[in-house]
Amino acid sequence: MEPFTLLSVGLLGFADAPYDKKLHMMTGAAISLAAQESGLTPLETCLLAFGAGLAKEAWDAAGHGDVELGDVAATAFACQITIRF
């Protein structure tokens, strides 16, 4: 299967996503793109996006918001957009 097909199918799942999830996805993509431009490997960029999602949920768990694992997934999912196949 072509990588673009996988990417397209993955993005279709976020078409009707809540605004919050879209913000998490855009943030994860921006982090991944910046990390990739800094010379990190694709795996490292995905781990960085995942870590950012976890850090945000830790912040929420400390009383600053609602903890949702879907937010971590949305942030980490965005790394696939920036990976060059």
Jmol script that loads the backbone (N, CA, C; Angstrom):
load data "model"
ATOM      1  N   MET A   1       0.841  -1.179   0.000  1.00  0.00           N
ATOM      2  CA  MET A   1       0.000   0.000   0.000  1.00  0.00           C
ATOM      3  C   MET A   1       0.887   1.243   0.000  1.00  0.00           C
ATOM      4  N   GLU A   2       0.508   2.207  -0.757  1.00  0.00           N
ATOM      5  CA  GLU A   2       1.278   3.444  -0.856  1.00  0.00           C
ATOM      6  C   GLU A   2       1.199   4.239   0.450  1.00  0.00           C
ATOM      7  N   PRO A   3       2.313   4.845   0.864  1.00  0.00           N
ATOM      8  CA  PRO A   3       2.296   5.654   2.088  1.00  0.00           C
ATOM      9  C   PRO A   3       1.269   6.777   2.042  1.00  0.00           C
ATOM     10  N   PHE A   4       1.075   7.382   0.864  1.00  0.00           N
ATOM     11  CA  PHE A   4       0.104   8.469   0.762  1.00  0.00           C
ATOM     12  C   PHE A   4      -1.304   7.963   1.055  1.00  0.00           C
ATOM     13  N   THR A   5      -1.606   6.725   0.639  1.00  0.00           N
ATOM     14  CA  THR A   5      -2.910   6.137   0.913  1.00  0.00           C
ATOM     15  C   THR A   5      -3.107   5.970   2.407  1.00  0.00           C
ATOM     16  N   LEU A   6      -2.075   5.462   3.078  1.00  0.00           N
ATOM     17  CA  LEU A   6      -2.156   5.303   4.533  1.00  0.00           C
ATOM     18  C   LEU A   6      -2.361   6.646   5.210  1.00  0.00           C
ATOM     19  N   LEU A   7      -1.656   7.646   4.753  1.00  0.00           N
ATOM     20  CA  LEU A   7      -1.775   8.980   5.325  1.00  0.00           C
ATOM     21  C   LEU A   7      -3.184   9.522   5.111  1.00  0.00           C
ATOM     22  N   SER A   8      -3.708   9.355   3.923  1.00  0.00           N
ATOM     23  CA  SER A   8      -5.042   9.863   3.613  1.00  0.00           C
ATOM     24  C   SER A   8      -6.097   9.191   4.471  1.00  0.00           C
ATOM     25  N   VAL A   9      -6.002   7.885   4.626  1.00  0.00           N
ATOM     26  CA  VAL A   9      -6.968   7.161   5.450  1.00  0.00           C
ATOM     27  C   VAL A   9      -6.858   7.630   6.896  1.00  0.00           C
ATOM     28  N   GLY A  10      -5.644   7.838   7.376  1.00  0.00           N
ATOM     29  CA  GLY A  10      -5.450   8.324   8.739  1.00  0.00           C
ATOM     30  C   GLY A  10      -6.038   9.703   8.947  1.00  0.00           C
ATOM     31  N   LEU A  11      -5.886  10.573   7.987  1.00  0.00           N
ATOM     32  CA  LEU A  11      -6.407  11.939   8.116  1.00  0.00           C
ATOM     33  C   LEU A  11      -7.922  11.979   8.044  1.00  0.00           C
ATOM     34  N   LEU A  12      -8.522  11.045   7.323  1.00  0.00           N
ATOM     35  CA  LEU A  12      -9.978  11.019   7.253  1.00  0.00           C
ATOM     36  C   LEU A  12     -10.600  10.809   8.623  1.00  0.00           C
ATOM     37  N   GLY A  13      -9.903  10.107   9.477  1.00  0.00           N
ATOM     38  CA  GLY A  13     -10.399   9.876  10.821  1.00  0.00           C
ATOM     39  C   GLY A  13     -10.475  11.149  11.637  1.00  0.00           C
ATOM     40  N   PHE A  14      -9.721  12.176  11.272  1.00  0.00           N
ATOM     41  CA  PHE A  14      -9.719  13.429  12.010  1.00  0.00           C
ATOM     42  C   PHE A  14     -10.577  14.510  11.355  1.00  0.00           C
ATOM     43  N   ALA A  15     -11.234  14.194  10.263  1.00  0.00           N
ATOM     44  CA  ALA A  15     -12.037  15.198   9.570  1.00  0.00           C
ATOM     45  C   ALA A  15     -13.152  15.746  10.452  1.00  0.00           C
ATOM     46  N   ASP A  16     -13.787  14.884  11.229  1.00  0.00           N
ATOM     47  CA  ASP A  16     -14.877  15.301  12.104  1.00  0.00           C
ATOM     48  C   ASP A  16     -14.443  15.365  13.566  1.00  0.00           C
ATOM     49  N   ALA A  17     -13.162  15.422  13.806  1.00  0.00           N
ATOM     50  CA  ALA A  17     -12.651  15.454  15.171  1.00  0.00           C
ATOM     51  C   ALA A  17     -12.990  16.784  15.840  1.00  0.00           C
ATOM     52  N   PRO A  18     -13.136  16.762  17.158  1.00  0.00           N
ATOM     53  CA  PRO A  18     -13.375  18.017  17.875  1.00  0.00           C
ATOM     54  C   PRO A  18     -12.212  18.992  17.683  1.00  0.00           C
ATOM     55  N   TYR A  19     -12.510  20.258  17.881  1.00  0.00           N
ATOM     56  CA  TYR A  19     -11.510  21.314  17.691  1.00  0.00           C
ATOM     57  C   TYR A  19     -10.269  21.068  18.542  1.00  0.00           C
ATOM     58  N   ASP A  20     -10.463  20.603  19.768  1.00  0.00           N
ATOM     59  CA  ASP A  20      -9.340  20.332  20.669  1.00  0.00           C
ATOM     60  C   ASP A  20      -8.382  19.302  20.077  1.00  0.00           C
ATOM     61  N   LYS A  21      -8.926  18.257  19.485  1.00  0.00           N
ATOM     62  CA  LYS A  21      -8.077  17.208  18.899  1.00  0.00           C
ATOM     63  C   LYS A  21      -7.321  17.748  17.686  1.00  0.00           C
ATOM     64  N   LYS A  22      -7.958  18.627  16.933  1.00  0.00           N
ATOM     65  CA  LYS A  22      -7.284  19.226  15.781  1.00  0.00           C
ATOM     66  C   LYS A  22      -6.119  20.103  16.239  1.00  0.00           C
ATOM     67  N   LEU A  23      -6.307  20.809  17.347  1.00  0.00           N
ATOM     68  CA  LEU A  23      -5.208  21.616  17.893  1.00  0.00           C
ATOM     69  C   LEU A  23      -4.052  20.731  18.338  1.00  0.00           C
ATOM     70  N   HIS A  24      -4.379  19.616  18.979  1.00  0.00           N
ATOM     71  CA  HIS A  24      -3.327  18.676  19.391  1.00  0.00           C
ATOM     72  C   HIS A  24      -2.586  18.140  18.171  1.00  0.00           C
ATOM     73  N   MET A  25      -3.324  17.838  17.124  1.00  0.00           N
ATOM     74  CA  MET A  25      -2.702  17.306  15.910  1.00  0.00           C
ATOM     75  C   MET A  25      -1.798  18.341  15.249  1.00  0.00           C
ATOM     76  N   MET A  26      -2.260  19.576  15.166  1.00  0.00           N
ATOM     77  CA  MET A  26      -1.431  20.634  14.566  1.00  0.00           C
ATOM     78  C   MET A  26      -0.172  20.887  15.398  1.00  0.00           C
ATOM     79  N   THR A  27      -0.312  20.833  16.707  1.00  0.00           N
ATOM     80  CA  THR A  27       0.849  21.022  17.581  1.00  0.00           C
ATOM     81  C   THR A  27       1.851  19.888  17.396  1.00  0.00           C
ATOM     82  N   GLY A  28       1.354  18.659  17.341  1.00  0.00           N
ATOM     83  CA  GLY A  28       2.238  17.514  17.118  1.00  0.00           C
ATOM     84  C   GLY A  28       2.952  17.596  15.778  1.00  0.00           C
ATOM     85  N   ALA A  29       2.251  18.060  14.752  1.00  0.00           N
ATOM     86  CA  ALA A  29       2.866  18.208  13.430  1.00  0.00           C
ATOM     87  C   ALA A  29       3.942  19.289  13.454  1.00  0.00           C
ATOM     88  N   ALA A  30       3.673  20.390  14.147  1.00  0.00           N
ATOM     89  CA  ALA A  30       4.664  21.475  14.227  1.00  0.00           C
ATOM     90  C   ALA A  30       5.904  21.015  14.986  1.00  0.00           C
ATOM     91  N   ILE A  31       5.704  20.284  16.081  1.00  0.00           N
ATOM     92  CA  ILE A  31       6.837  19.768  16.854  1.00  0.00           C
ATOM     93  C   ILE A  31       7.640  18.794  15.999  1.00  0.00           C
ATOM     94  N   SER A  32       6.945  17.896  15.313  1.00  0.00           N
ATOM     95  CA  SER A  32       7.629  16.903  14.478  1.00  0.00           C
ATOM     96  C   SER A  32       8.401  17.551  13.338  1.00  0.00           C
ATOM     97  N   LEU A  33       7.797  18.539  12.713  1.00  0.00           N
ATOM     98  CA  LEU A  33       8.467  19.224  11.611  1.00  0.00           C
ATOM     99  C   LEU A  33       9.715  19.952  12.098  1.00  0.00           C
ATOM    100  N   ALA A  34       9.606  20.658  13.216  1.00  0.00           N
ATOM    101  CA  ALA A  34      10.769  21.363  13.770  1.00  0.00           C
ATOM    102  C   ALA A  34      11.863  20.377  14.156  1.00  0.00           C
ATOM    103  N   ALA A  35      11.472  19.254  14.740  1.00  0.00           N
ATOM    104  CA  ALA A  35      12.460  18.243  15.134  1.00  0.00           C
ATOM    105  C   ALA A  35      13.135  17.632  13.912  1.00  0.00           C
ATOM    106  N   GLN A  36      12.346  17.391  12.874  1.00  0.00           N
ATOM    107  CA  GLN A  36      12.903  16.814  11.646  1.00  0.00           C
ATOM    108  C   GLN A  36      13.871  17.790  10.984  1.00  0.00           C
ATOM    109  N   GLU A  37      13.514  19.058  10.980  1.00  0.00           N
ATOM    110  CA  GLU A  37      14.400  20.071  10.403  1.00  0.00           C
ATOM    111  C   GLU A  37      15.679  20.224  11.213  1.00  0.00           C
ATOM    112  N   SER A  38      15.632  19.837  12.480  1.00  0.00           N
ATOM    113  CA  SER A  38      16.822  19.900  13.340  1.00  0.00           C
ATOM    114  C   SER A  38      17.726  18.692  13.160  1.00  0.00           C
ATOM    115  N   GLY A  39      17.295  17.753  12.333  1.00  0.00           N
ATOM    116  CA  GLY A  39      18.142  16.604  12.035  1.00  0.00           C
ATOM    117  C   GLY A  39      17.805  15.337  12.801  1.00  0.00           C
ATOM    118  N   LEU A  40      16.688  15.324  13.544  1.00  0.00           N
ATOM    119  CA  LEU A  40      16.314  14.109  14.251  1.00  0.00           C
ATOM    120  C   LEU A  40      15.756  13.080  13.276  1.00  0.00           C
ATOM    121  N   THR A  41      15.872  11.820  13.631  1.00  0.00           N
ATOM    122  CA  THR A  41      15.352  10.743  12.790  1.00  0.00           C
ATOM    123  C   THR A  41      13.825  10.724  12.881  1.00  0.00           C
ATOM    124  N   PRO A  42      13.165  10.065  11.930  1.00  0.00           N
ATOM    125  CA  PRO A  42      11.707   9.969  12.000  1.00  0.00           C
ATOM    126  C   PRO A  42      11.200   9.353  13.308  1.00  0.00           C
ATOM    127  N   LEU A  43      11.893   8.345  13.796  1.00  0.00           N
ATOM    128  CA  LEU A  43      11.487   7.742  15.065  1.00  0.00           C
ATOM    129  C   LEU A  43      11.611   8.739  16.208  1.00  0.00           C
ATOM    130  N   GLU A  44      12.695   9.480  16.222  1.00  0.00           N
ATOM    131  CA  GLU A  44      12.889  10.476  17.280  1.00  0.00           C
ATOM    132  C   GLU A  44      11.830  11.576  17.216  1.00  0.00           C
ATOM    133  N   THR A  45      11.437  11.969  16.006  1.00  0.00           N
ATOM    134  CA  THR A  45      10.404  13.002  15.892  1.00  0.00           C
ATOM    135  C   THR A  45       9.065  12.494  16.421  1.00  0.00           C
ATOM    136  N   CYS A  46       8.746  11.236  16.136  1.00  0.00           N
ATOM    137  CA  CYS A  46       7.490  10.670  16.649  1.00  0.00           C
ATOM    138  C   CYS A  46       7.533  10.539  18.165  1.00  0.00           C
ATOM    139  N   LEU A  47       8.654  10.113  18.694  1.00  0.00           N
ATOM    140  CA  LEU A  47       8.780  10.006  20.145  1.00  0.00           C
ATOM    141  C   LEU A  47       8.681  11.376  20.808  1.00  0.00           C
ATOM    142  N   LEU A  48       9.216  12.392  20.163  1.00  0.00           N
ATOM    143  CA  LEU A  48       9.128  13.747  20.700  1.00  0.00           C
ATOM    144  C   LEU A  48       7.679  14.237  20.713  1.00  0.00           C
ATOM    145  N   ALA A  49       6.944  13.985  19.651  1.00  0.00           N
ATOM    146  CA  ALA A  49       5.528  14.374  19.603  1.00  0.00           C
ATOM    147  C   ALA A  49       4.734  13.613  20.663  1.00  0.00           C
ATOM    148  N   PHE A  50       5.020  12.327  20.808  1.00  0.00           N
ATOM    149  CA  PHE A  50       4.349  11.517  21.825  1.00  0.00           C
ATOM    150  C   PHE A  50       4.663  12.054  23.220  1.00  0.00           C
ATOM    151  N   GLY A  51       5.932  12.375  23.461  1.00  0.00           N
ATOM    152  CA  GLY A  51       6.332  12.936  24.754  1.00  0.00           C
ATOM    153  C   GLY A  51       5.658  14.266  25.040  1.00  0.00           C
ATOM    154  N   ALA A  52       5.494  15.085  24.013  1.00  0.00           N
ATOM    155  CA  ALA A  52       4.804  16.365  24.194  1.00  0.00           C
ATOM    156  C   ALA A  52       3.351  16.134  24.584  1.00  0.00           C
ATOM    157  N   GLY A  53       2.717  15.149  23.961  1.00  0.00           N
ATOM    158  CA  GLY A  53       1.335  14.816  24.313  1.00  0.00           C
ATOM    159  C   GLY A  53       1.233  14.322  25.748  1.00  0.00           C
ATOM    160  N   LEU A  54       2.179  13.485  26.159  1.00  0.00           N
ATOM    161  CA  LEU A  54       2.191  13.006  27.541  1.00  0.00           C
ATOM    162  C   LEU A  54       2.432  14.140  28.526  1.00  0.00           C
ATOM    163  N   ALA A  55       3.335  15.040  28.188  1.00  0.00           N
ATOM    164  CA  ALA A  55       3.623  16.178  29.064  1.00  0.00           C
ATOM    165  C   ALA A  55       2.388  17.059  29.235  1.00  0.00           C
ATOM    166  N   LYS A  56       1.657  17.279  28.151  1.00  0.00           N
ATOM    167  CA  LYS A  56       0.440  18.096  28.230  1.00  0.00           C
ATOM    168  C   LYS A  56      -0.599  17.430  29.119  1.00  0.00           C
ATOM    169  N   GLU A  57      -0.738  16.117  29.016  1.00  0.00           N
ATOM    170  CA  GLU A  57      -1.708  15.416  29.860  1.00  0.00           C
ATOM    171  C   GLU A  57      -1.256  15.374  31.314  1.00  0.00           C
ATOM    172  N   ALA A  58       0.040  15.338  31.560  1.00  0.00           N
ATOM    173  CA  ALA A  58       0.549  15.435  32.942  1.00  0.00           C
ATOM    174  C   ALA A  58       0.199  16.805  33.520  1.00  0.00           C
ATOM    175  N   TRP A  59       0.305  17.834  32.692  1.00  0.00           N
ATOM    176  CA  TRP A  59      -0.079  19.195  33.104  1.00  0.00           C
ATOM    177  C   TRP A  59      -1.572  19.223  33.443  1.00  0.00           C
ATOM    178  N   ASP A  60      -2.376  18.612  32.591  1.00  0.00           N
ATOM    179  CA  ASP A  60      -3.813  18.552  32.849  1.00  0.00           C
ATOM    180  C   ASP A  60      -4.114  17.782  34.132  1.00  0.00           C
ATOM    181  N   ALA A  61      -3.387  16.692  34.367  1.00  0.00           N
ATOM    182  CA  ALA A  61      -3.602  15.871  35.556  1.00  0.00           C
ATOM    183  C   ALA A  61      -3.257  16.623  36.843  1.00  0.00           C
ATOM    184  N   ALA A  62      -2.417  17.636  36.724  1.00  0.00           N
ATOM    185  CA  ALA A  62      -2.030  18.429  37.891  1.00  0.00           C
ATOM    186  C   ALA A  62      -3.097  19.470  38.237  1.00  0.00           C
ATOM    187  N   GLY A  63      -4.256  19.378  37.600  1.00  0.00           N
ATOM    188  CA  GLY A  63      -5.353  20.266  37.920  1.00  0.00           C
ATOM    189  C   GLY A  63      -5.560  21.407  36.954  1.00  0.00           C
ATOM    190  N   HIS A  64      -4.912  21.338  35.794  1.00  0.00           N
ATOM    191  CA  HIS A  64      -5.008  22.430  34.832  1.00  0.00           C
ATOM    192  C   HIS A  64      -5.925  22.124  33.656  1.00  0.00           C
ATOM    193  N   GLY A  65      -6.615  20.996  33.702  1.00  0.00           N
ATOM    194  CA  GLY A  65      -7.496  20.633  32.599  1.00  0.00           C
ATOM    195  C   GLY A  65      -8.010  19.224  32.754  1.00  0.00           C
ATOM    196  N   ASP A  66      -8.623  18.715  31.710  1.00  0.00           N
ATOM    197  CA  ASP A  66      -9.168  17.361  31.705  1.00  0.00           C
ATOM    198  C   ASP A  66      -8.192  16.418  31.014  1.00  0.00           C
ATOM    199  N   VAL A  67      -7.898  15.304  31.670  1.00  0.00           N
ATOM    200  CA  VAL A  67      -6.982  14.313  31.102  1.00  0.00           C
ATOM    201  C   VAL A  67      -7.747  13.451  30.094  1.00  0.00           C
ATOM    202  N   GLU A  68      -7.243  13.405  28.873  1.00  0.00           N
ATOM    203  CA  GLU A  68      -7.832  12.586  27.820  1.00  0.00           C
ATOM    204  C   GLU A  68      -6.713  11.906  27.048  1.00  0.00           C
ATOM    205  N   LEU A  69      -6.724  10.588  27.023  1.00  0.00           N
ATOM    206  CA  LEU A  69      -5.691   9.867  26.287  1.00  0.00           C
ATOM    207  C   LEU A  69      -5.813  10.100  24.786  1.00  0.00           C
ATOM    208  N   GLY A  70      -6.992  10.470  24.333  1.00  0.00           N
ATOM    209  CA  GLY A  70      -7.184  10.799  22.925  1.00  0.00           C
ATOM    210  C   GLY A  70      -6.354  12.004  22.508  1.00  0.00           C
ATOM    211  N   ASP A  71      -6.098  12.904  23.460  1.00  0.00           N
ATOM    212  CA  ASP A  71      -5.252  14.060  23.169  1.00  0.00           C
ATOM    213  C   ASP A  71      -3.812  13.623  22.899  1.00  0.00           C
ATOM    214  N   VAL A  72      -3.332  12.656  23.677  1.00  0.00           N
ATOM    215  CA  VAL A  72      -1.978  12.123  23.451  1.00  0.00           C
ATOM    216  C   VAL A  72      -1.913  11.474  22.074  1.00  0.00           C
ATOM    217  N   ALA A  73      -2.939  10.700  21.751  1.00  0.00           N
ATOM    218  CA  ALA A  73      -2.972  10.021  20.458  1.00  0.00           C
ATOM    219  C   ALA A  73      -2.993  11.021  19.306  1.00  0.00           C
ATOM    220  N   ALA A  74      -3.779  12.077  19.451  1.00  0.00           N
ATOM    221  CA  ALA A  74      -3.863  13.081  18.383  1.00  0.00           C
ATOM    222  C   ALA A  74      -2.536  13.800  18.194  1.00  0.00           C
ATOM    223  N   THR A  75      -1.848  14.098  19.295  1.00  0.00           N
ATOM    224  CA  THR A  75      -0.548  14.773  19.202  1.00  0.00           C
ATOM    225  C   THR A  75       0.482  13.856  18.556  1.00  0.00           C
ATOM    226  N   ALA A  76       0.513  12.606  18.986  1.00  0.00           N
ATOM    227  CA  ALA A  76       1.490  11.658  18.448  1.00  0.00           C
ATOM    228  C   ALA A  76       1.167  11.268  17.008  1.00  0.00           C
ATOM    229  N   PHE A  77      -0.113  11.189  16.656  1.00  0.00           N
ATOM    230  CA  PHE A  77      -0.520  10.804  15.310  1.00  0.00           C
ATOM    231  C   PHE A  77       0.056  11.745  14.260  1.00  0.00           C
ATOM    232  N   ALA A  78       0.214  12.993  14.620  1.00  0.00           N
ATOM    233  CA  ALA A  78       0.659  14.002  13.656  1.00  0.00           C
ATOM    234  C   ALA A  78       2.073  13.757  13.146  1.00  0.00           C
ATOM    235  N   CYS A  79       2.860  12.972  13.843  1.00  0.00           N
ATOM    236  CA  CYS A  79       4.230  12.751  13.375  1.00  0.00           C
ATOM    237  C   CYS A  79       4.239  12.019  12.041  1.00  0.00           C
ATOM    238  N   GLN A  80       3.214  11.241  11.747  1.00  0.00           N
ATOM    239  CA  GLN A  80       3.200  10.524  10.465  1.00  0.00           C
ATOM    240  C   GLN A  80       3.042  11.471   9.292  1.00  0.00           C
ATOM    241  N   ILE A  81       2.519  12.654   9.543  1.00  0.00           N
ATOM    242  CA  ILE A  81       2.355  13.616   8.457  1.00  0.00           C
ATOM    243  C   ILE A  81       3.689  14.127   7.985  1.00  0.00           C
ATOM    244  N   THR A  82       4.642  14.279   8.903  1.00  0.00           N
ATOM    245  CA  THR A  82       5.904  14.893   8.562  1.00  0.00           C
ATOM    246  C   THR A  82       6.988  13.898   8.166  1.00  0.00           C
ATOM    247  N   ILE A  83       6.726  12.601   8.330  1.00  0.00           N
ATOM    248  CA  ILE A  83       7.731  11.606   7.953  1.00  0.00           C
ATOM    249  C   ILE A  83       7.835  11.528   6.439  1.00  0.00           C
ATOM    250  N   ARG A  84       9.047  11.595   5.933  1.00  0.00           N
ATOM    251  CA  ARG A  84       9.271  11.484   4.489  1.00  0.00           C
ATOM    252  C   ARG A  84       9.465  10.027   4.138  1.00  0.00           C
ATOM    253  N   PHE A  85       8.604   9.518   3.278  1.00  0.00           N
ATOM    254  CA  PHE A  85       8.661   8.100   2.911  1.00  0.00           C
ATOM    255  C   PHE A  85       9.641   7.870   1.800  1.00  0.00           C
TER     256      PHE A  85
END
end "model"
wireframe off; spacefill off
backbone 0.3
color backbone group
